[in-house]
């Protein structure tokens, strides 16, 4: 194969809810996304997303805590990217800003976030019919 775009690694930013997909729907996120995109992927964990998961792991109901601890375990497979965060910036704002700057897709099941990303032509990977990942937008 020639050195086409398929040989390049693609960054995919993970939203916090993406880390709950494997537990809830028994889907291997990492292999499914690479299969869907047909290339090697660098999965990115932004610091506000990690903070969100850590908060869930420390505060919520025992069930949510357990799920969040599991999600943090999966998140360790991602490249951690610290984000300078303004107090006014939400986690979604940070994801939108970085996905736009890097021109890379986001894996999320958050409908509002998906709409915001689509509005600025950022591709979105999400779970459809609780059984498979699909991509909305061009890479």
C-alpha positions, 0 to 999 in steps of 0.5 A: 500500500502506498503512503496514502491517508490510510497509513496516517494515524487519526486522532479521535477525541473521546467524550466521557459518555463514550467510555460507558459504551463498552460496559453497557453495550459490550462493544470494544470501542478501540477496535470498532473505531479503527475498523469503522475508520479503516486506519490506526487511531490515537484516542484522545482523553482531554483533561476536562473529560477525565475530571468529569469521570473522576467526579462521577467515580467519587460522588455518584451512586454506587452503580455510577461510581463502579461504571465510572471507575471502569470507564477511567480504566478504559480511558487509560488507553487514551493519550491524555491531553491537558486543556487550559480550561477557562472557568466558563468553558464546559467540557463540551466547549473544550471538546468542540474547540479542540476538535475544531482546531485539530479537525478530528472526529469526536466519539460521543453519544451526547445528542446536543454535543453531536449537533454542535459538532455537526454545525461546524462540520466536525465528524461524529462517531456514535452508537446507533441502535445500541449495537454498532458505531457509525460516523456522521460526517466526512474524514 
